Amino acid sequence: MTLIESFTLVSFTLFSFADLRYRLVPGIELFLFGTILLTIPTAPIQTGIILLACAWGVLRNISGWFALPLLFFPPTWPVLITSYGYRRGLIGRADLLAISGLACLFPLPAVLFSLFGLEVWRRLWIRRQAGSIPALPGMLLGLLAFLLLRLIFPNT
């Protein structure tokens, strides 16, 4: 397991417990800052573009036209969708920052697996409980599925 995978799994495990317990994730900004530090030496352009997509979601006074050129870079698609959800009040800020961090660290299939895990988690959650849905445990579930599949099929 690489440093990036270890950092992400430990962080997401701690954040998932906090999200389940308190419905609030302290330190998610530090996770995003850590991902920037880990990825800026190896992929500065991708990291910068993903951070622009995240900034479009967090800073609500930026026009929607700002996001249009970002649509031409596929790794930003999950971040832009999450940013749109945050701008509309459907998704929390911690979820947006977590997806942005994952998009900086991992390839697009890992982020999509994470969002798929979130959807599976959401469906399980609404059957058992009512109220807001903690998203980070679902993202962790999808990320674990991606890492397990990559462990089973290493060359694909």
trRosetta pair geometry for C-beta under 8 A, 3 or more apart (Angstrom, degrees):
i j d omega theta_ij theta_ji phi_ij phi_ji
1 5 4.8 -119 -170 88 90 127
1 6 5.4 109 130 -58 116 90
1 9 7.9 -40 -172 9 141 142
2 5 4.8 95 54 10 78 101
2 6 6.9 -143 95 -3 40 89
3 6 5.8 -58 -146 40 30 110
3 7 6.1 32 156 -21 66 109
3 38 7.5 -163 113 -136 110 124
4 7 5.8 -54 -145 36 27 112
4 8 6.3 23 158 -16 63 110
4 38 5.9 136 -101 165 92 144
4 105 5.3 166 -173 -162 118 109
4 106 7.8 161 144 -67 126 73
5 8 5.9 -59 -146 39 28 109
5 9 6.1 23 160 -16 66 110
5 147 6.4 118 -148 -118 123 132
6 9 6.1 -58 -141 39 27 106
6 10 6.2 21 163 -13 64 110
7 10 6.3 -62 -146 40 23 105
7 11 6.1 18 159 -15 62 115
7 34 6.6 -155 178 145 133 131
7 38 6.9 -171 60 -70 165 156
8 11 5.8 -60 -143 41 26 109
8 12 5.9 18 163 -13 66 112
8 101 7.8 166 -116 135 96 110
8 102 7.2 92 -143 -103 131 75
8 105 5.9 162 -71 125 132 165
8 106 7.6 43 -90 -41 170 114
8 143 6.9 -130 141 180 122 150
9 12 6.0 -57 -137 42 26 104
9 13 6.2 30 160 -23 62 107
9 140 7.8 98 -137 -145 60 96
9 143 7.4 -167 -91 122 74 126
9 144 7.7 90 -120 -84 105 82
9 147 7.7 -14 -75 -20 121 168
10 13 5.9 -55 -148 33 27 112
10 14 6.6 22 157 -12 63 107
11 14 6.1 -62 -153 40 29 106
11 15 6.0 22 155 -14 67 113
11 31 5.0 123 -176 -115 143 116
11 34 7.5 -171 -81 67 151 148
12 15 5.5 -55 -137 44 33 111
12 16 5.9 41 158 -28 66 104
12 98 7.5 97 -107 -151 93 119
12 136 6.4 -166 -156 -179 79 100
12 139 6.7 -123 -147 102 127 100
12 140 4.4 160 147 -94 121 100
12 143 6.5 75 62 48 176 152
13 16 5.8 -51 -146 30 27 113
13 17 6.9 26 155 -15 60 102
13 140 6.6 116 -77 -137 52 146
14 17 6.0 -55 -154 35 32 108
14 18 6.5 28 151 -14 65 108
14 27 8.0 -29 117 81 123 141
15 18 5.5 -56 -147 41 35 111
15 19 6.0 38 153 -23 68 106
15 25 5.0 33 -155 -145 95 120
15 27 7.4 -134 -90 80 94 101
15 28 6.4 83 -125 -87 132 90
15 31 7.1 -14 -58 -48 141 154
15 94 7.5 179 -168 177 120 123
15 98 7.1 164 138 -99 159 127
15 136 4.9 -109 124 -179 103 157
15 140 8.0 170 72 -56 95 121
16 19 5.6 -51 -142 36 31 112
16 20 6.3 28 157 -16 64 106
16 134 7.5 109 -153 143 61 124
16 136 4.8 -149 -91 117 64 102
16 137 4.2 102 -152 -83 111 69
16 140 5.0 -41 -63 -9 140 149
17 20 5.9 -56 -147 39 29 109
17 21 6.0 17 159 -11 65 115
18 21 5.9 -64 -139 45 27 104
18 22 5.6 -30 -176 33 68 111
18 24 7.0 -74 155 85 99 53
18 25 5.3 112 102 -117 122 61
18 26 6.6 -119 -172 29 151 75
18 27 8.0 120 9 38 174 108
19 22 7.4 -65 -107 57 14 72
19 23 6.7 46 -166 -115 52 28
19 24 7.5 -178 -110 42 51 16
19 25 5.3 -5 -72 -70 88 102
19 94 7.3 -174 -96 115 110 148
19 134 4.0 133 145 -162 104 118
19 135 7.1 -101 -172 46 151 53
19 136 4.3 153 -12 37 160 119
19 137 6.4 -151 80 -24 125 85
20 134 5.3 -151 -80 59 52 172
20 137 6.2 54 -57 -43 109 132
23 132 6.5 85 -147 81 124 126
23 134 6.4 -119 -112 -83 63 100
24 94 7.5 154 -161 -33 43 148
25 28 4.6 56 118 -43 115 118
25 94 4.0 111 44 -144 126 151
25 98 7.8 -5 114 -53 168 120
25 136 6.4 110 -85 -34 143 150
27 30 4.7 -40 -166 31 74 118
27 31 6.6 82 137 -24 79 91
28 31 5.3 -43 -155 29 44 117
28 32 6.7 44 149 -17 67 99
28 93 7.8 148 82 117 141 83
28 94 4.5 158 -20 -137 169 85
28 97 4.8 110 142 90 113 135
28 98 6.2 -64 -153 -59 120 84
29 32 5.7 -51 -152 37 36 110
29 33 6.3 37 149 -18 66 106
29 97 6.5 -66 -85 -157 50 158
30 33 5.4 -52 -144 40 35 113
30 34 6.2 40 153 -22 66 104
31 34 5.6 -53 -148 36 30 113
31 35 6.5 30 153 -18 64 103
31 97 7.1 110 73 138 105 108
31 98 7.1 12 101 -103 144 66
31 101 5.3 -17 133 -102 98 166
32 35 5.7 -51 -148 34 33 111
32 36 6.6 37 151 -21 64 102
32 54 7.7 155 -148 -179 139 166
32 97 4.8 -83 -52 -172 133 100
32 100 6.0 23 -123 91 115 112
32 101 4.8 -117 -99 -71 62 105
32 104 7.9 107 -150 11 67 144
33 36 5.6 -50 -152 32 34 114
33 37 6.6 33 151 -17 64 104
34 37 5.6 -53 -148 37 34 111
34 38 6.3 30 154 -17 66 108
34 101 7.8 33 67 -141 83 124
35 38 5.6 -56 -144 40 34 110
35 39 5.9 5 166 1 69 116
35 47 8.0 -180 133 -130 86 108
35 100 7.9 156 78 117 149 74
35 101 4.1 163 -13 -148 157 84
35 102 8.0 -80 -119 -46 156 24
35 104 4.5 110 151 80 119 133
35 105 5.2 -88 -140 -50 110 103
36 39 6.5 -73 -137 48 23 92
36 40 5.6 30 172 -37 66 112
36 47 6.1 119 -131 -174 67 128
36 51 7.1 52 -102 -77 115 131
36 104 6.7 -60 -79 -167 50 164
37 40 6.6 -38 -122 17 19 110
38 104 7.8 114 72 129 96 113
38 105 6.7 22 92 -104 131 94
39 42 5.9 -77 -154 52 51 97
39 43 5.4 -37 178 52 94 95
39 46 7.4 -84 162 85 125 104
39 47 4.8 156 110 -79 113 126
39 104 4.7 -170 31 164 161 99
39 105 6.2 -128 -59 -88 129 52
40 43 7.6 -86 -116 69 19 51
40 44 5.2 47 -163 -102 65 78
40 47 5.2 -108 -88 72 64 165
41 44 7.4 26 -98 -57 9 93
43 46 4.2 -18 156 38 117 117
43 47 5.7 127 101 -23 82 92
43 104 7.8 171 82 -166 118 68
44 47 5.7 -60 -143 41 30 111
44 48 6.0 31 160 -21 67 109
45 48 5.8 -56 -147 37 28 111
45 49 6.3 23 158 -16 64 108
46 49 6.0 -58 -145 38 29 107
46 50 6.3 25 158 -16 65 109
46 73 7.9 178 -122 179 68 131
46 75 6.2 15 -153 67 106 156
46 104 7.2 143 123 -131 96 58
47 50 6.0 -59 -147 39 28 108
47 51 6.3 27 155 -18 64 109
47 104 5.1 54 -116 -137 80 105
48 51 5.7 -57 -147 37 29 111
48 52 6.5 34 153 -22 64 102
49 52 5.5 -49 -152 31 35 115
49 53 6.7 36 150 -18 64 101
49 70 6.5 156 -176 -130 94 90
49 73 5.3 -29 157 94 151 169
49 75 7.6 95 94 75 119 106
49 76 5.9 -95 139 -61 101 127
50 53 5.6 -50 -152 35 37 112
50 54 6.4 37 149 -18 66 104
50 75 6.4 -56 -77 122 109 108
50 76 5.8 -160 -101 -97 61 84
50 79 5.7 145 -153 -27 80 167
50 100 5.9 144 156 -157 102 79
50 103 4.8 178 -139 110 137 118
50 104 5.3 -164 81 -72 153 78
51 54 5.4 -50 -145 38 36 113
51 55 6.2 41 152 -23 66 104
51 100 7.0 87 -97 -175 48 124
51 104 7.7 43 -51 -80 83 122
52 55 5.5 -51 -144 36 31 113
52 56 6.6 40 152 -26 62 99
52 66 8.0 -139 170 159 101 105
52 70 6.3 -161 104 -92 112 127
52 76 7.9 -28 73 -122 89 141
53 56 5.7 -46 -153 25 33 116
53 57 7.2 28 150 -13 60 101
53 67 7.0 79 -125 -128 73 90
53 70 5.1 149 -84 -175 96 150
53 76 4.3 173 -57 -157 155 112
53 79 4.2 87 117 111 131 124
53 80 5.2 -81 -158 -66 117 75
53 83 6.0 -142 163 -26 76 147
53 100 7.2 -179 86 -113 95 101
54 57 5.9 -58 -160 35 37 108
54 58 6.3 24 152 -12 71 110
54 79 5.8 -67 -64 -172 73 123
54 83 6.6 -157 -120 -83 32 116
54 96 6.4 134 -142 156 85 99
54 97 6.9 78 -155 -104 129 54
54 100 3.9 36 -84 -108 132 147
55 58 5.8 -58 -137 43 35 105
55 59 5.5 4 173 9 74 113
55 62 7.2 73 131 -15 85 160
56 59 6.9 -60 -123 54 18 87
56 62 5.4 -111 -129 92 62 140
56 66 5.5 -175 -112 101 113 118
56 67 5.0 115 -176 -75 162 98
56 70 7.2 -127 -13 5 152 159
56 80 7.3 2 75 -118 136 76
56 83 5.4 50 89 173 91 152
57 79 7.5 -130 -15 165 134 78
57 80 7.8 -173 -54 -131 109 36
57 82 6.7 -15 -100 107 163 72
57 83 2.6 -126 -68 -141 116 86
57 84 7.1 -82 -105 -29 99 31
57 86 4.6 67 178 60 113 128
57 87 5.8 -120 -144 -41 65 92
57 96 5.2 -154 117 -154 148 143
58 83 7.7 -71 -22 -132 56 95
58 86 7.2 -20 -78 124 48 146
58 93 7.0 71 -112 -137 90 102
58 96 6.9 168 -65 117 84 145
59 62 4.9 68 102 -13 105 110
60 87 5.9 143 -116 -131 90 88
62 66 4.9 -39 163 15 109 158
63 66 5.3 126 71 -17 73 94
64 67 5.9 -48 -169 27 53 110
64 68 7.6 73 139 -39 68 90
65 68 5.4 -27 -162 -3 50 122
66 69 7.9 -61 177 28 37 92
66 70 7.7 26 135 -9 64 117
67 70 5.1 -63 -160 40 54 120
67 71 6.8 70 146 -40 77 90
67 80 5.8 122 -164 -136 122 115
67 83 7.4 -177 -106 94 136 140
68 71 6.0 -42 -164 7 36 115
69 72 6.1 -43 -173 17 52 113
70 73 6.1 -61 -166 36 53 105
70 76 4.9 -96 171 119 101 159
70 80 6.1 158 112 -78 122 127
71 76 7.5 -112 -90 85 27 115
71 77 7.4 66 -138 -92 61 79
71 80 6.9 31 -86 -61 71 177
73 76 4.9 58 89 6 99 113
74 77 5.6 -22 -161 -14 53 117
74 108 6.0 -11 129 -95 105 152
75 78 7.9 -47 -179 26 45 94
75 79 7.8 30 138 2 65 114
75 103 5.6 133 167 -170 95 101
75 107 7.6 -100 -105 -159 112 47
75 108 5.2 -122 -101 -75 70 96
75 111 7.4 109 -154 15 74 150
76 79 5.1 -67 -159 50 60 113
76 80 5.4 62 143 -28 88 104
76 103 7.1 89 -101 176 41 150
77 80 5.8 -55 -141 36 28 110
77 81 6.4 27 160 -17 64 104
77 108 7.7 43 40 -138 108 116
78 81 5.8 -54 -147 37 33 110
78 82 6.2 29 156 -14 66 108
78 99 5.7 -135 135 -177 106 121
78 103 6.2 -174 68 -79 111 121
78 108 7.6 159 -7 -146 117 76
78 111 4.7 -165 33 145 160 124
78 112 6.6 -145 -68 -76 133 60
78 115 5.9 -142 -136 -43 123 139
79 82 5.7 -57 -146 42 31 109
79 83 6.0 37 152 -24 65 107
79 96 7.6 81 -153 -162 71 75
79 99 5.7 171 -97 123 64 107
79 100 5.3 78 -124 -94 118 72
79 103 5.2 -66 -48 -4 115 165
80 83 5.4 -49 -141 35 32 115
80 84 6.4 36 156 -21 63 101
81 84 5.8 -50 -151 33 30 112
81 85 6.6 31 149 -16 62 105
82 85 5.5 -53 -150 38 35 114
82 86 6.4 36 151 -20 66 103
82 91 5.8 -103 -158 104 73 165
82 95 6.4 -144 -159 127 119 94
82 96 4.9 162 141 -111 111 70
82 99 4.6 139 -18 55 170 158
82 100 7.7 -137 81 -44 139 77
83 86 5.6 -53 -147 36 33 111
83 87 6.3 34 153 -20 65 104
83 96 6.1 92 -86 -140 55 121
84 87 5.7 -52 -147 35 32 112
84 88 6.4 19 156 -8 64 110
85 88 5.9 -64 -146 45 30 103
85 90 4.2 -85 -164 71 86 110
85 91 3.7 55 123 0 118 118
85 96 7.7 -171 73 -77 94 100
86 89 7.6 47 -174 -70 31 23
86 90 7.5 -92 -66 53 25 69
86 91 5.0 -64 -68 76 66 95
86 92 7.3 -11 -113 118 92 10
86 93 6.3 90 -143 -91 127 52
86 95 7.5 -174 -76 73 105 97
86 96 4.6 -4 -54 -58 147 140
91 95 4.8 -106 177 78 103 138
91 96 6.3 117 118 -51 118 88
91 135 7.2 29 -147 -46 92 161
92 95 4.8 101 63 3 79 102
92 96 7.3 -141 103 -3 46 86
92 135 7.0 -170 35 13 107 126
93 96 5.6 -54 -153 36 38 113
93 97 6.3 32 153 -14 70 106
94 97 5.8 -56 -145 41 32 108
94 98 6.1 35 154 -22 66 108
94 135 7.8 159 94 55 95 110
94 136 7.0 -49 133 -52 115 119
95 98 5.7 -53 -144 36 30 113
95 99 6.4 27 158 -15 64 105
95 135 4.5 27 -103 70 120 151
95 136 7.1 -136 -96 -58 72 74
95 139 7.7 170 -139 -38 80 139
96 99 6.1 -56 -147 38 28 106
96 100 6.3 29 153 -19 63 108
97 100 5.5 -53 -145 37 33 114
97 101 6.4 35 154 -20 64 104
98 101 5.7 -53 -149 35 31 111
98 102 6.5 29 153 -16 64 105
98 135 7.6 171 55 105 145 110
98 136 6.0 -155 -101 -105 170 94
98 139 6.0 105 137 98 133 173
99 102 5.6 -53 -147 38 34 111
99 103 6.2 35 154 -21 66 106
99 111 6.6 82 -160 -153 81 106
99 114 7.2 169 -113 108 77 135
99 115 7.5 47 -118 -71 119 97
99 139 7.4 -124 -76 -120 74 140
100 103 5.7 -54 -146 36 30 111
100 104 6.6 32 153 -20 63 103
101 104 5.7 -53 -152 32 33 111
101 105 6.3 17 157 -9 67 112
102 105 5.9 -66 -143 44 32 103
102 106 5.6 -27 -179 30 73 112
102 110 6.6 -145 177 119 104 103
102 111 5.1 139 122 -101 113 85
102 114 5.6 -19 179 -7 167 170
102 139 7.2 -134 -46 -177 152 122
102 143 7.1 -120 -125 -90 129 123
103 106 7.3 -66 -108 57 19 74
103 108 7.8 27 -133 -99 82 56
103 111 5.1 38 -85 -90 73 147
106 110 3.4 -70 150 73 138 149
106 111 6.2 164 84 -43 108 77
106 143 7.8 -166 -30 -130 166 100
106 146 7.6 67 -176 125 149 152
107 110 5.6 103 60 6 63 102
107 111 7.7 -129 108 -1 36 91
108 111 5.7 -59 -150 38 38 109
108 112 6.2 35 155 -18 71 107
109 112 5.5 -56 -144 41 35 111
109 113 6.2 40 155 -22 68 103
109 146 6.7 151 127 -134 88 120
110 113 5.6 -49 -146 35 31 113
110 114 6.4 37 150 -23 62 104
110 143 6.5 43 -176 -124 93 74
110 146 4.6 122 -122 161 70 163
110 147 7.9 51 -126 -54 109 70
111 114 5.4 -49 -151 32 34 117
111 115 6.6 31 151 -15 64 102
112 115 5.7 -52 -148 38 35 109
112 116 6.3 38 150 -20 66 104
113 116 5.5 -53 -146 38 33 113
113 117 6.3 38 152 -21 65 103
113 142 4.4 162 139 173 67 94
113 143 6.6 126 103 -84 107 34
113 145 5.6 -152 -179 82 120 104
113 146 3.8 145 75 -61 162 110
113 149 7.9 -149 -114 25 152 134
114 117 5.6 -50 -149 35 31 113
114 118 6.6 37 148 -22 61 102
114 139 4.5 25 -174 -153 100 77
114 142 4.0 154 -114 92 26 126
114 143 5.0 26 -92 -56 96 82
114 146 7.2 -39 -46 -12 72 135
115 118 5.3 -46 -150 31 37 118
115 119 6.7 39 150 -19 64 99
115 139 7.5 9 -72 -107 38 81
115 142 6.6 169 29 176 26 177
116 119 5.6 -50 -153 33 36 112
116 120 6.6 37 149 -17 65 102
116 142 5.2 135 66 -121 73 125
116 145 7.8 -83 87 69 112 147
117 120 5.6 -50 -147 36 36 112
117 121 6.2 37 152 -19 66 107
117 138 5.0 159 128 170 77 66
117 139 6.0 122 84 -117 116 18
117 140 7.2 -136 135 68 146 34
117 141 3.8 174 -170 88 119 87
117 142 2.2 -140 -2 -44 120 84
117 143 6.8 -86 18 -4 158 54
117 144 7.6 111 -113 37 154 81
117 145 6.1 178 -77 13 116 124
118 121 5.6 -55 -146 40 30 113
118 122 6.2 36 153 -25 64 105
118 135 5.5 13 -138 -160 116 87
118 138 3.6 101 -114 120 45 126
118 139 5.3 17 -66 -63 102 66
118 141 7.8 159 -58 53 39 104
118 142 6.3 -43 -16 -15 66 135
119 122 5.5 -48 -145 32 32 115
119 123 6.6 31 156 -18 63 102
119 138 7.2 137 10 -180 27 136
120 123 6.0 -57 -153 35 30 109
120 124 6.6 25 152 -13 64 107
120 138 6.6 164 64 -145 72 100
120 141 6.6 -118 75 114 119 141
120 142 7.5 149 27 -68 115 91
121 124 5.8 -58 -149 40 32 108
121 125 6.0 34 154 -24 68 110
121 133 7.5 132 122 177 95 116
121 135 7.5 126 91 -142 136 42
121 137 5.8 159 -144 99 147 89
121 138 2.7 -131 29 -93 145 102
121 141 5.7 154 -58 24 113 144
122 125 5.6 -55 -142 35 29 113
122 126 6.4 21 164 -15 65 106
122 133 5.3 34 -119 -173 80 162
122 135 7.9 3 -70 -109 98 73
122 138 6.3 13 -31 -90 72 160
123 126 6.4 -54 -142 35 27 102
123 127 6.9 29 156 -20 58 107
124 127 6.1 -61 -159 31 32 112
124 128 6.8 4 158 0 66 114
125 128 6.4 -78 -153 46 30 96
125 129 5.9 -49 -177 50 71 98
125 133 5.0 114 103 -130 155 101
125 134 7.6 -177 -117 38 150 71
125 138 7.9 -73 -23 -58 126 119
126 129 7.4 -81 -111 66 23 56
126 130 7.6 54 -142 -103 62 48
126 133 7.1 -40 -56 -83 85 122
133 138 7.9 17 155 -16 112 136
134 137 5.8 55 110 9 107 104
134 138 7.9 156 105 -4 65 93
135 138 5.7 -65 -164 41 50 112
135 139 6.2 47 146 -22 80 106
136 139 5.4 -51 -143 37 40 113
136 140 6.3 44 156 -21 68 101
137 140 5.5 -52 -149 36 34 114
137 141 6.4 41 151 -24 64 102
138 141 5.4 -48 -149 31 35 116
138 142 6.6 31 154 -14 65 103
139 142 5.8 -54 -150 39 33 108
139 143 6.2 33 153 -18 66 108
140 143 5.6 -56 -143 40 32 111
140 144 6.2 35 156 -21 65 105
141 144 5.9 -54 -149 35 27 111
141 145 6.6 29 152 -19 61 105
142 145 5.5 -52 -150 34 34 114
142 146 6.5 36 152 -19 66 102
143 146 5.6 -50 -149 34 35 112
143 147 6.4 30 155 -14 67 106
144 147 5.8 -56 -144 41 32 107
144 148 6.1 33 156 -20 66 108
145 148 5.8 -55 -144 38 28 112
145 149 6.3 27 157 -17 64 107
146 149 5.9 -58 -148 38 28 108
146 150 6.3 25 155 -16 64 109
147 150 5.6 -54 -144 40 32 111
147 151 6.3 37 152 -23 64 104
148 151 5.5 -52 -149 33 32 113
148 152 6.4 28 154 -16 65 105
149 152 5.7 -54 -144 39 33 108
149 153 6.1 -18 170 31 70 103
150 153 6.8 -71 -126 68 25 71
150 154 6.7 64 169 -108 62 50
151 154 7.0 4 -150 -73 23 85
153 156 4.5 -27 153 32 118 116
